[in-house]
């Protein structure tokens, strides 16, 4: 096989648009019939996904794989760091946990990590026609240049051309681009082909003098200016950001709140709730009053003991007790589910100092964190009791999602499961718990709300009534929305980027059905 098309997207800042640009370019190439793979050498994120080969990668790379029309694979993100404290993280290599290291210890580990990165890179280059690489943060972080494997360190080792993307909506876009370029070494500067400006709104004619100056000043091309795509829905790469803001629905909406604790993981679990027109969804952060709600959802956590202590310090334990006393519903997902039990034990110190702490005591179960992490994509059905709340059949509403957790929960509460999951071989196993009074539900399934039927059943269980239109609940299909927005993103790139120049000197095949 001939050498693949390769391009690395680096950003002047975090959240400049690297993940979005790679996803969009992956869809552009996929629509031209190319077999394309996304690649991020090193990612630091608490939103992750389970791969087809049973590993764990950053959620952004799973989205990019979807854009490329391929199944997520651990080679797409060979090194994933999941922060457990401000100075330490769980280190995942080729989809598997290898250690929990402090920042200093990880710096010493980087040559080993780089070897793993290059192994994945070589495999992808031999199997795909194009490999699109995403950097991390900014390549101009001077303190991180030594042993860098995430940005220019990788680009130099793999000899990959680079395009810099900057977010004009933040302001200072020309300073970001020129300053980043100036802080690179001569060899690194030489591999920067040009720039993409992201999230522009306004009159492009007024920006043109700045673009002309930038090209004259740097000798590099501006490949395009991407518009601000309002309402674009794509899975978030990391912790809560502006794109995960509250969503306020109209009168009569189901009021849903969730604590935004410090080590929240996989907050994409809530995307279907945020997109639902009959749901008023609110994150509640530190120091904020806890408002009345119909449903409280406790999200996943990378440091369950620490986030449970935060929850108590913020007054949530009292608020949850009051919420249940007045008939409200409560759902815990993964780490949030573990908090609902009588105790949480971490005897090996996997997420902090070894300890056993009291849980919220709302479900009769105990959880012990064990060394082996469960990683599995799952599908199945909600329990009949939950499905009946939405008028579902005897089999229960269908669900799909994934499990990523260290803990094993045991106790009488699990005798009333929240769902039944099917393995690849067809065997069923129980998941989670549904309290006898019907008010509390716990599950290990991330993506619990993603399937339209499961979402409708859970919202009906929580108290949402029909909208009066067609006599039923509004259905939200998260997968269909994601696919539509990937197409919308690719269309924007086709319209606003000089793709021929971006991928020069290689001649891209035309998009089928569209005149060249």
NUMIKE-119115 format. One record per residue (C-alpha): residue number from 1; chain; x, z, y; residue in three letters. Coordinates in Angstrom, 1 decimal, decimal comma. Layout:
BEGIN
REC_NUM_A_X_Z_Y_ALA
...
REM end
This chain:
BEGIN
REC_1_A_0,0_0,0_0,0_UNK
REC_2_A_1,3_-0,9_3,5_UNK
REC_3_A_2,0_1,9_6,0_UNK
REC_4_A_-1,2_3,3_7,5_UNK
REC_5_A_-2,3_3,2_11,1_UNK
REC_6_A_-1,3_6,6_12,6_UNK
REC_7_A_-2,1_8,2_15,9_UNK
REC_8_A_-1,9_11,9_17,1_UNK
REC_9_A_-4,2_13,3_19,7_UNK
REC_10_A_-2,7_16,1_21,7_UNK
REC_11_A_-4,4_18,0_24,5_UNK
REC_12_A_-3,2_19,4_27,8_UNK
REC_13_A_-5,2_22,6_27,0_UNK
REC_14_A_-7,3_24,1_24,3_UNK
REC_15_A_-10,8_22,6_24,2_UNK
REC_16_A_-9,6_19,5_26,1_UNK
REC_17_A_-11,4_17,3_23,6_UNK
REC_18_A_-8,9_16,8_20,8_UNK
REC_19_A_-11,3_17,5_17,9_UNK
REC_20_A_-14,1_15,4_19,5_UNK
REC_21_A_-11,8_12,4_20,1_UNK
REC_22_A_-10,4_12,5_16,6_UNK
REC_23_A_-14,0_12,7_15,2_UNK
REC_24_A_-15,1_9,8_17,4_UNK
REC_25_A_-12,1_7,6_16,5_UNK
REC_26_A_-12,6_8,4_12,8_UNK
REC_27_A_-16,2_7,1_13,0_UNK
REC_28_A_-15,0_4,0_15,0_UNK
REC_29_A_-12,5_3,1_12,3_UNK
REC_30_A_-14,9_3,9_9,5_UNK
REC_31_A_-17,5_1,6_11,0_UNK
REC_32_A_-14,8_-1,1_10,8_UNK
REC_33_A_-14,5_-0,6_7,1_UNK
REC_34_A_-11,2_1,3_7,2_UNK
REC_35_A_-10,4_4,1_4,8_UNK
REC_36_A_-9,5_6,8_7,3_UNK
REC_37_A_-8,4_10,5_7,0_UNK
REC_38_A_-8,3_13,2_9,6_UNK
REC_39_A_-5,3_15,5_9,7_UNK
REC_40_A_-4,5_18,8_11,5_UNK
REC_41_A_-1,1_20,2_10,5_UNK
REC_42_A_-1,9_23,7_11,6_UNK
REC_43_A_-5,2_25,1_12,8_UNK
REC_44_A_-6,0_28,6_14,0_UNK
REC_45_A_-9,8_29,1_13,7_UNK
REC_46_A_-12,4_31,4_12,3_UNK
REC_47_A_-14,9_28,6_11,6_UNK
REC_48_A_-14,0_27,1_8,2_UNK
REC_49_A_-15,4_25,0_5,5_UNK
REC_50_A_-15,0_24,6_1,7_UNK
REC_51_A_-13,4_21,4_0,5_UNK
REC_52_A_-14,2_19,1_-2,4_UNK
REC_53_A_-11,0_20,4_-4,2_UNK
REC_54_A_-12,1_24,0_-3,9_UNK
REC_55_A_-10,0_24,9_-0,9_UNK
REC_56_A_-10,6_26,1_2,7_UNK
REC_57_A_-9,9_24,1_5,9_UNK
REC_58_A_-10,9_24,3_9,6_UNK
REC_59_A_-14,5_23,3_10,2_UNK
REC_60_A_-13,5_20,7_12,7_UNK
REC_61_A_-11,6_18,8_10,0_UNK
REC_62_A_-14,6_18,9_7,8_UNK
REC_63_A_-16,6_17,4_10,6_UNK
REC_64_A_-14,0_14,7_11,1_UNK
REC_65_A_-14,1_14,0_7,4_UNK
REC_66_A_-17,8_13,5_7,7_UNK
REC_67_A_-17,2_11,1_10,6_UNK
REC_68_A_-14,7_9,2_8,4_UNK
REC_69_A_-17,1_9,0_5,5_UNK
REC_70_A_-14,9_10,9_3,1_UNK
REC_71_A_-15,2_14,3_1,4_UNK
REC_72_A_-13,3_17,2_3,0_UNK
REC_73_A_-10,0_17,9_1,3_UNK
REC_74_A_-7,4_20,6_1,7_UNK
REC_75_A_-4,8_18,1_2,7_UNK
REC_76_A_-6,7_17,4_5,9_UNK
REC_77_A_-5,7_20,8_7,2_UNK
REC_78_A_-2,8_22,1_5,1_UNK
REC_79_A_-2,2_25,2_7,2_UNK
REC_80_A_-5,1_27,3_8,5_UNK
REC_81_A_-4,6_30,6_10,3_UNK
REC_82_A_-7,6_33,0_10,4_UNK
REC_83_A_-6,8_35,8_12,9_UNK
REC_84_A_-7,7_39,3_11,7_UNK
REC_85_A_-6,1_41,1_14,7_UNK
REC_86_A_-4,6_40,1_18,0_UNK
REC_87_A_-1,2_39,9_16,4_UNK
REC_88_A_-1,8_38,9_12,8_UNK
REC_89_A_-3,7_36,4_10,7_UNK
REC_90_A_-4,6_35,4_7,2_UNK
REC_91_A_-2,4_32,4_6,3_UNK
REC_92_A_-4,0_29,7_4,2_UNK
REC_93_A_-1,9_26,9_2,8_UNK
REC_94_A_-3,3_23,9_0,9_UNK
REC_95_A_-6,7_25,6_1,0_UNK
REC_96_A_-5,6_28,9_-0,6_UNK
REC_97_A_-4,6_32,3_0,9_UNK
REC_98_A_-0,9_32,9_0,6_UNK
REC_99_A_-0,4_36,0_2,8_UNK
REC_100_A_-1,5_38,0_5,8_UNK
REC_101_A_1,3_37,9_8,4_UNK
REC_102_A_2,0_39,2_11,8_UNK
REC_103_A_2,8_36,6_14,5_UNK
REC_104_A_6,5_37,4_14,1_UNK
REC_105_A_6,5_37,1_10,4_UNK
REC_106_A_4,6_33,8_10,5_UNK
REC_107_A_7,2_32,4_12,9_UNK
REC_108_A_9,8_33,1_10,2_UNK
REC_109_A_7,5_31,5_7,6_UNK
REC_110_A_7,0_28,3_9,6_UNK
REC_111_A_9,7_26,2_7,7_UNK
REC_112_A_7,8_26,9_4,5_UNK
REC_113_A_4,6_26,0_6,2_UNK
REC_114_A_6,1_22,8_7,6_UNK
REC_115_A_7,2_21,7_4,1_UNK
REC_116_A_3,5_22,1_3,0_UNK
REC_117_A_2,4_20,1_6,0_UNK
REC_118_A_4,7_17,2_5,1_UNK
REC_119_A_3,6_17,2_1,5_UNK
REC_120_A_0,0_16,7_2,6_UNK
REC_121_A_1,0_14,1_5,2_UNK
REC_122_A_2,8_12,0_2,5_UNK
REC_123_A_-0,1_12,2_0,2_UNK
REC_124_A_-2,5_11,0_2,9_UNK
REC_125_A_-0,3_8,2_4,1_UNK
REC_126_A_-0,1_6,8_0,6_UNK
REC_127_A_-3,9_7,0_0,1_UNK
REC_128_A_-5,5_5,9_3,4_UNK
REC_129_A_-5,4_2,9_5,7_UNK
REC_130_A_-5,4_5,2_8,8_UNK
REC_131_A_-4,6_8,8_9,5_UNK
REC_132_A_-5,7_10,4_12,7_UNK
REC_133_A_-3,9_13,6_13,7_UNK
REC_134_A_-5,1_16,4_15,9_UNK
REC_135_A_-2,7_18,7_17,7_UNK
REC_136_A_-3,4_22,4_18,5_UNK
REC_137_A_-3,6_23,9_21,9_UNK
REC_138_A_-1,0_22,2_24,2_UNK
REC_139_A_2,4_20,7_23,3_UNK
REC_140_A_3,8_22,2_26,5_UNK
REC_141_A_3,7_25,9_25,4_UNK
REC_142_A_7,4_26,6_25,9_UNK
REC_143_A_7,4_29,9_23,9_UNK
REC_144_A_6,0_28,0_20,9_UNK
REC_145_A_8,4_25,1_20,9_UNK
REC_146_A_10,8_26,6_18,4_UNK
REC_147_A_9,8_25,6_14,8_UNK
REC_148_A_6,7_23,9_16,1_UNK
REC_149_A_4,6_22,4_13,4_UNK
REC_150_A_1,3_21,9_15,3_UNK
REC_151_A_2,2_19,4_18,0_UNK
REC_152_A_5,4_17,6_18,9_UNK
REC_153_A_7,4_19,3_16,2_UNK
REC_154_A_5,1_17,5_13,7_UNK
REC_155_A_5,0_14,2_15,7_UNK
REC_156_A_8,8_14,0_15,8_UNK
REC_157_A_9,1_14,8_12,0_UNK
REC_158_A_6,5_12,3_11,0_UNK
REC_159_A_7,3_9,7_13,7_UNK
REC_160_A_3,8_9,5_15,0_UNK
REC_161_A_2,7_8,0_18,4_UNK
REC_162_A_0,8_10,4_20,7_UNK
REC_163_A_-2,0_10,1_23,2_UNK
REC_164_A_-2,7_13,0_25,6_UNK
REC_165_A_-6,3_14,0_26,4_UNK
REC_166_A_-7,3_16,1_29,3_UNK
REC_167_A_-10,7_17,6_30,4_UNK
REC_168_A_-11,5_16,5_34,0_UNK
REC_169_A_-14,5_18,8_34,1_UNK
REC_170_A_-12,1_21,8_34,3_UNK
REC_171_A_-10,4_20,4_37,4_UNK
REC_172_A_-6,7_19,6_37,9_UNK
REC_173_A_-6,7_16,7_35,4_UNK
REC_174_A_-3,7_14,9_37,0_UNK
REC_175_A_-1,6_18,1_37,2_UNK
REC_176_A_-2,5_18,8_33,6_UNK
REC_177_A_-1,4_15,4_32,4_UNK
REC_178_A_1,7_15,0_34,6_UNK
REC_179_A_2,8_18,6_34,1_UNK
REC_180_A_2,4_18,4_30,3_UNK
REC_181_A_4,5_15,2_30,2_UNK
REC_182_A_7,2_16,7_32,4_UNK
REC_183_A_7,6_19,7_30,1_UNK
REC_184_A_8,3_17,6_27,0_UNK
REC_185_A_11,8_16,6_25,9_UNK
REC_186_A_12,9_12,9_26,5_UNK
REC_187_A_12,3_11,9_22,9_UNK
REC_188_A_8,8_13,6_23,0_UNK
REC_189_A_8,0_11,9_26,2_UNK
REC_190_A_8,9_8,5_24,7_UNK
REC_191_A_6,3_8,8_22,0_UNK
REC_192_A_3,4_9,5_24,4_UNK
REC_193_A_1,6_6,1_24,6_UNK
REC_194_A_-0,8_7,1_27,3_UNK
REC_195_A_-3,8_9,2_28,3_UNK
REC_196_A_-7,5_9,7_27,8_UNK
REC_197_A_-9,6_11,6_30,4_UNK
REC_198_A_-12,5_13,4_28,9_UNK
REC_199_A_-15,9_14,7_30,2_UNK
REC_200_A_-16,1_12,7_33,5_UNK
REC_201_A_-19,3_12,7_35,5_UNK
REC_202_A_-19,6_10,9_38,7_UNK
REC_203_A_-18,6_7,5_40,3_UNK
REC_204_A_-15,7_6,0_38,4_UNK
REC_205_A_-14,8_4,0_41,4_UNK
REC_206_A_-13,9_7,2_43,3_UNK
REC_207_A_-11,6_8,2_40,4_UNK
REC_208_A_-9,8_4,8_40,2_UNK
REC_209_A_-7,2_5,5_42,9_UNK
REC_210_A_-6,1_8,6_40,9_UNK
REC_211_A_-5,9_6,5_37,7_UNK
REC_212_A_-3,8_3,9_39,4_UNK
REC_213_A_-1,5_6,6_40,7_UNK
REC_214_A_-1,2_8,2_37,3_UNK
REC_215_A_-0,2_5,0_35,6_UNK
REC_216_A_2,3_4,2_38,3_UNK
REC_217_A_3,7_7,7_38,3_UNK
REC_218_A_4,2_8,0_34,5_UNK
REC_219_A_4,5_4,4_33,4_UNK
REC_220_A_1,8_5,0_30,8_UNK
REC_221_A_-1,6_3,6_30,4_UNK
REC_222_A_-4,9_5,4_30,8_UNK
REC_223_A_-6,8_4,2_27,7_UNK
REC_224_A_-10,1_5,2_29,1_UNK
REC_225_A_-12,3_7,8_30,9_UNK
REC_226_A_-15,0_9,3_28,6_UNK
REC_227_A_-18,3_10,3_30,1_UNK
REC_228_A_-19,7_13,8_29,9_UNK
REC_229_A_-22,0_13,5_26,9_UNK
REC_230_A_-24,8_16,0_27,7_UNK
REC_231_A_-26,3_17,7_24,7_UNK
REC_232_A_-23,7_16,4_22,2_UNK
REC_233_A_-23,9_18,5_19,1_UNK
REC_234_A_-20,8_18,8_17,0_UNK
REC_235_A_-19,6_21,7_14,9_UNK
REC_236_A_-17,4_24,1_17,0_UNK
REC_237_A_-13,8_24,4_15,9_UNK
REC_238_A_-13,3_28,1_16,7_UNK
REC_239_A_-14,8_31,2_18,3_UNK
REC_240_A_-17,7_31,2_20,7_UNK
REC_241_A_-17,2_28,9_23,7_UNK
REC_242_A_-19,4_27,4_26,4_UNK
REC_243_A_-20,9_25,0_23,9_UNK
REC_244_A_-22,4_28,0_22,0_UNK
REC_245_A_-24,3_29,3_25,0_UNK
REC_246_A_-27,7_30,9_24,7_UNK
REC_247_A_-30,7_28,6_24,2_UNK
REC_248_A_-33,9_29,8_25,9_UNK
REC_249_A_-37,2_28,3_24,5_UNK
REC_250_A_-40,6_28,5_26,1_UNK
REC_251_A_-43,4_31,0_25,8_UNK
REC_252_A_-44,4_31,9_22,3_UNK
REC_253_A_-40,9_31,2_20,9_UNK
REC_254_A_-39,4_33,4_18,2_UNK
REC_255_A_-36,9_35,7_19,9_UNK
REC_256_A_-33,6_35,8_17,9_UNK
REC_257_A_-30,5_37,7_18,9_UNK
REC_258_A_-27,1_38,1_17,3_UNK
REC_259_A_-24,1_40,3_18,2_UNK
REC_260_A_-21,0_38,3_19,4_UNK
REC_261_A_-18,5_40,7_17,8_UNK
REC_262_A_-14,7_40,1_18,3_UNK
REC_263_A_-13,9_38,6_14,9_UNK
REC_264_A_-17,0_36,5_14,4_UNK
REC_265_A_-16,6_33,8_11,8_UNK
REC_266_A_-18,6_30,6_11,1_UNK
REC_267_A_-20,9_31,0_14,1_UNK
REC_268_A_-21,9_27,5_13,3_UNK
REC_269_A_-24,4_29,2_10,9_UNK
REC_270_A_-26,6_29,6_14,0_UNK
REC_271_A_-26,6_26,0_15,2_UNK
REC_272_A_-29,9_25,2_13,6_UNK
REC_273_A_-31,5_28,2_15,3_UNK
REC_274_A_-30,0_27,1_18,7_UNK
REC_275_A_-31,4_23,6_18,3_UNK
REC_276_A_-34,9_24,7_17,3_UNK
REC_277_A_-37,4_24,2_20,1_UNK
REC_278_A_-39,5_27,2_19,0_UNK
REC_279_A_-36,6_29,6_18,9_UNK
REC_280_A_-35,3_31,6_21,9_UNK
REC_281_A_-31,7_32,4_20,7_UNK
REC_282_A_-29,3_34,7_22,5_UNK
REC_283_A_-25,8_36,0_21,8_UNK
REC_284_A_-25,3_39,6_22,9_UNK
REC_285_A_-21,8_40,3_23,9_UNK
REC_286_A_-19,8_43,5_24,7_UNK
REC_287_A_-21,4_45,8_27,3_UNK
REC_288_A_-24,7_43,7_27,4_UNK
REC_289_A_-28,1_45,3_26,9_UNK
REC_290_A_-29,7_44,6_23,5_UNK
REC_291_A_-33,0_42,9_24,3_UNK
REC_292_A_-36,2_43,2_22,2_UNK
REC_293_A_-36,3_40,5_19,4_UNK
REC_294_A_-38,4_39,3_16,5_UNK
REC_295_A_-35,3_38,7_14,4_UNK
REC_296_A_-31,7_40,1_14,5_UNK
REC_297_A_-29,0_38,1_12,7_UNK
REC_298_A_-25,7_39,7_11,9_UNK
REC_299_A_-23,0_36,9_11,5_UNK
REC_300_A_-19,9_36,6_9,4_UNK
REC_301_A_-16,8_38,5_10,3_UNK
REC_302_A_-13,0_38,1_9,5_UNK
REC_303_A_-12,5_41,9_10,0_UNK
REC_304_A_-15,6_43,6_8,8_UNK
REC_305_A_-14,5_47,2_9,3_UNK
REC_306_A_-13,4_46,5_12,9_UNK
REC_307_A_-16,5_44,5_13,8_UNK
REC_308_A_-18,7_47,2_12,2_UNK
REC_309_A_-17,0_49,8_14,4_UNK
REC_310_A_-17,6_47,5_17,4_UNK
REC_311_A_-21,2_47,2_16,5_UNK
REC_312_A_-21,7_50,9_16,5_UNK
REC_313_A_-19,8_51,4_19,7_UNK
REC_314_A_-22,0_48,9_21,4_UNK
REC_315_A_-25,2_50,8_20,3_UNK
REC_316_A_-26,4_48,3_17,8_UNK
REC_317_A_-27,0_50,8_15,0_UNK
REC_318_A_-29,6_52,6_17,0_UNK
REC_319_A_-31,1_49,3_18,3_UNK
REC_320_A_-31,4_48,0_14,7_UNK
REC_321_A_-33,1_51,1_13,5_UNK
REC_322_A_-35,6_50,9_16,4_UNK
REC_323_A_-36,1_47,1_15,7_UNK
REC_324_A_-37,0_47,8_12,1_UNK
REC_325_A_-39,2_50,7_13,0_UNK
REC_326_A_-41,4_48,4_15,1_UNK
REC_327_A_-41,6_45,7_12,3_UNK
REC_328_A_-38,7_43,4_13,3_UNK
REC_329_A_-36,8_41,3_10,7_UNK
REC_330_A_-33,1_41,5_10,0_UNK
REC_331_A_-30,7_39,0_8,3_UNK
REC_332_A_-27,1_39,6_7,5_UNK
REC_333_A_-24,8_36,7_6,5_UNK
REC_334_A_-21,6_37,2_4,6_UNK
REC_335_A_-19,8_40,0_6,5_UNK
REC_336_A_-23,0_40,9_8,2_UNK
REC_337_A_-24,6_41,2_4,8_UNK
REC_338_A_-21,8_43,5_3,7_UNK
REC_339_A_-22,4_45,8_6,7_UNK
REC_340_A_-26,0_46,3_5,5_UNK
REC_341_A_-24,9_48,3_2,5_UNK
REC_342_A_-24,0_52,0_2,0_UNK
REC_343_A_-20,3_51,5_2,0_UNK
REC_344_A_-17,5_49,0_2,6_UNK
REC_345_A_-14,2_49,5_0,9_UNK
REC_346_A_-10,9_47,6_1,6_UNK
REC_347_A_-8,6_49,4_-0,8_UNK
REC_348_A_-5,9_46,7_-0,6_UNK
REC_349_A_-5,8_46,5_3,2_UNK
REC_350_A_-6,8_42,8_3,2_UNK
REC_351_A_-8,5_42,9_6,6_UNK
REC_352_A_-6,8_45,9_8,2_UNK
REC_353_A_-5,5_49,4_7,1_UNK
REC_354_A_-6,8_50,4_3,6_UNK
REC_355_A_-10,0_52,3_4,1_UNK
REC_356_A_-13,6_52,9_3,0_UNK
REC_357_A_-16,2_53,2_5,7_UNK
REC_358_A_-19,9_53,9_5,7_UNK
REC_359_A_-22,1_50,8_6,1_UNK
REC_360_A_-25,5_50,8_8,0_UNK
REC_361_A_-27,2_52,1_4,8_UNK
REC_362_A_-30,1_49,6_5,0_UNK
REC_363_A_-29,6_48,1_1,5_UNK
REC_364_A_-28,7_50,1_-1,7_UNK
REC_365_A_-25,4_48,5_-2,5_UNK
REC_366_A_-21,6_48,9_-2,0_UNK
REC_367_A_-19,0_46,2_-1,2_UNK
REC_368_A_-15,4_46,2_-2,2_UNK
REC_369_A_-13,0_43,6_-0,8_UNK
REC_370_A_-10,9_42,0_-3,6_UNK
REC_371_A_-7,9_39,8_-3,4_UNK
REC_372_A_-9,4_36,6_-4,8_UNK
REC_373_A_-11,5_34,8_-2,2_UNK
REC_374_A_-14,7_33,0_-3,3_UNK
REC_375_A_-14,7_29,4_-2,1_UNK
REC_376_A_-17,7_27,3_-3,2_UNK
REC_377_A_-20,1_24,8_-1,8_UNK
REC_378_A_-23,6_25,8_-3,1_UNK
REC_379_A_-27,1_24,6_-3,2_UNK
REC_380_A_-30,2_26,3_-4,6_UNK
REC_381_A_-33,5_27,8_-3,4_UNK
REC_382_A_-34,8_30,7_-1,5_UNK
REC_383_A_-36,6_33,4_-3,4_UNK
REC_384_A_-40,3_32,8_-4,0_UNK
REC_385_A_-41,3_35,7_-1,6_UNK
REC_386_A_-39,4_34,0_1,3_UNK
REC_387_A_-40,7_30,5_0,5_UNK
REC_388_A_-44,3_31,7_0,3_UNK
REC_389_A_-44,1_32,9_3,9_UNK
REC_390_A_-43,9_29,2_5,0_UNK
REC_391_A_-46,4_28,0_2,4_UNK
REC_392_A_-43,7_26,8_0,1_UNK
REC_393_A_-44,2_26,1_-3,6_UNK
REC_394_A_-43,4_28,3_-6,5_UNK
REC_395_A_-39,9_27,0_-6,8_UNK
REC_396_A_-38,8_28,3_-3,3_UNK
REC_397_A_-37,5_26,3_-0,3_UNK
REC_398_A_-34,3_24,3_-1,0_UNK
REC_399_A_-31,1_25,4_0,7_UNK
REC_400_A_-27,5_24,2_0,9_UNK
REC_401_A_-24,4_25,9_2,2_UNK
REC_402_A_-21,1_27,4_1,2_UNK
REC_403_A_-19,5_30,7_0,4_UNK
REC_404_A_-16,2_32,0_1,8_UNK
REC_405_A_-15,6_35,7_1,3_UNK
REC_406_A_-13,4_38,3_-0,3_UNK
REC_407_A_-16,0_41,0_-0,9_UNK
REC_408_A_-17,9_41,7_-4,1_UNK
REC_409_A_-21,2_43,6_-3,6_UNK
REC_410_A_-22,9_45,6_-6,3_UNK
REC_411_A_-26,0_47,9_-6,4_UNK
REC_412_A_-29,7_48,1_-7,1_UNK
REC_413_A_-30,6_46,1_-3,9_UNK
REC_414_A_-29,2_43,0_-5,6_UNK
REC_415_A_-32,0_43,1_-8,2_UNK
REC_416_A_-34,2_41,5_-5,6_UNK
REC_417_A_-32,1_38,4_-4,6_UNK
REC_418_A_-32,7_36,5_-1,4_UNK
REC_419_A_-31,9_33,2_-3,2_UNK
REC_420_A_-30,9_31,5_-6,4_UNK
REC_421_A_-27,9_29,2_-6,4_UNK
REC_422_A_-27,0_26,5_-8,8_UNK
REC_423_A_-23,5_25,7_-9,9_UNK
REC_424_A_-22,1_22,2_-10,6_UNK
REC_425_A_-23,0_22,8_-14,3_UNK
REC_426_A_-26,6_23,6_-13,5_UNK
REC_427_A_-26,5_27,3_-14,1_UNK
REC_428_A_-28,4_29,6_-11,7_UNK
REC_429_A_-27,1_32,8_-10,3_UNK
REC_430_A_-28,6_35,3_-7,8_UNK
REC_431_A_-27,4_35,6_-4,2_UNK
REC_432_A_-27,9_38,4_-1,7_UNK
REC_433_A_-30,8_40,8_-1,4_UNK
REC_434_A_-34,3_41,1_0,0_UNK
REC_435_A_-35,4_44,6_0,8_UNK
REC_436_A_-38,5_45,9_-0,9_UNK
REC_437_A_-40,4_46,3_2,4_UNK
REC_438_A_-39,7_42,6_3,1_UNK
REC_439_A_-38,0_43,3_6,5_UNK
REC_440_A_-34,3_42,9_5,6_UNK
REC_441_A_-32,5_40,0_4,0_UNK
REC_442_A_-28,8_39,6_3,2_UNK
REC_443_A_-26,9_36,5_1,8_UNK
REC_444_A_-23,4_35,3_1,2_UNK
REC_445_A_-24,4_31,7_2,0_UNK
REC_446_A_-23,1_30,2_5,2_UNK
REC_447_A_-25,4_27,5_6,4_UNK
REC_448_A_-28,4_29,4_5,3_UNK
REC_449_A_-30,5_27,9_8,1_UNK
REC_450_A_-29,2_24,3_7,8_UNK
REC_451_A_-31,7_22,7_5,3_UNK
REC_452_A_-35,0_22,0_7,1_UNK
REC_453_A_-37,1_23,6_4,4_UNK
REC_454_A_-35,0_26,8_4,2_UNK
REC_455_A_-35,0_27,0_8,0_UNK
REC_456_A_-38,8_26,7_8,2_UNK
REC_457_A_-39,3_29,3_5,5_UNK
REC_458_A_-36,9_31,8_7,1_UNK
REC_459_A_-38,5_31,4_10,5_UNK
REC_460_A_-42,0_31,8_9,1_UNK
REC_461_A_-40,8_34,9_7,3_UNK
REC_462_A_-39,4_36,2_10,6_UNK
REC_463_A_-42,8_35,7_12,3_UNK
REC_464_A_-42,7_32,2_13,8_UNK
REC_465_A_-46,2_30,6_13,8_UNK
REC_466_A_-47,2_27,0_13,8_UNK
REC_467_A_-46,8_25,2_17,1_UNK
REC_468_A_-50,4_23,9_17,1_UNK
REC_469_A_-49,3_20,2_17,0_UNK
REC_470_A_-49,4_19,1_13,4_UNK
REC_471_A_-50,5_22,4_12,0_UNK
REC_472_A_-47,0_23,4_10,8_UNK
REC_473_A_-43,6_24,5_12,0_UNK
REC_474_A_-41,3_22,1_13,8_UNK
REC_475_A_-38,6_20,9_11,4_UNK
REC_476_A_-35,0_20,6_12,5_UNK
REC_477_A_-32,7_18,6_10,3_UNK
REC_478_A_-29,2_19,7_11,3_UNK
REC_479_A_-27,4_17,0_9,1_UNK
REC_480_A_-29,5_14,2_10,7_UNK
REC_481_A_-28,7_15,5_14,2_UNK
REC_482_A_-25,0_15,7_13,4_UNK
REC_483_A_-24,9_12,2_12,1_UNK
REC_484_A_-26,8_10,8_15,1_UNK
REC_485_A_-24,4_12,5_17,5_UNK
REC_486_A_-21,4_11,2_15,7_UNK
REC_487_A_-22,8_7,7_16,1_UNK
REC_488_A_-23,5_8,4_19,8_UNK
REC_489_A_-19,9_9,6_20,2_UNK
REC_490_A_-18,5_6,6_18,5_UNK
REC_491_A_-20,6_4,3_20,7_UNK
REC_492_A_-19,2_6,0_23,8_UNK
REC_493_A_-15,7_5,5_22,6_UNK
REC_494_A_-16,4_1,8_21,9_UNK
REC_495_A_-17,8_1,4_25,4_UNK
REC_496_A_-15,2_3,4_27,4_UNK
REC_497_A_-11,9_3,2_25,6_UNK
REC_498_A_-9,5_0,3_25,3_UNK
REC_499_A_-9,3_0,5_21,6_UNK
REC_500_A_-7,1_-2,6_21,2_UNK
REC_501_A_-4,5_-1,1_23,5_UNK
REC_502_A_-4,8_2,3_21,9_UNK
REC_503_A_-4,1_1,0_18,4_UNK
REC_504_A_-1,6_-1,7_19,5_UNK
REC_505_A_0,3_-3,6_18,1_UNK
REC_506_A_-2,1_-3,4_15,1_UNK
REC_507_A_-5,1_-5,7_15,3_UNK
REC_508_A_-8,3_-3,7_14,6_UNK
REC_509_A_-10,9_-5,5_12,5_UNK
REC_510_A_-14,1_-6,1_14,5_UNK
REC_511_A_-17,1_-3,8_13,9_UNK
REC_512_A_-19,4_-5,5_11,4_UNK
REC_513_A_-22,5_-7,1_13,0_UNK
REC_514_A_-21,0_-6,8_16,5_UNK
REC_515_A_-19,4_-9,8_18,2_UNK
REC_516_A_-15,6_-9,3_18,7_UNK
REM end
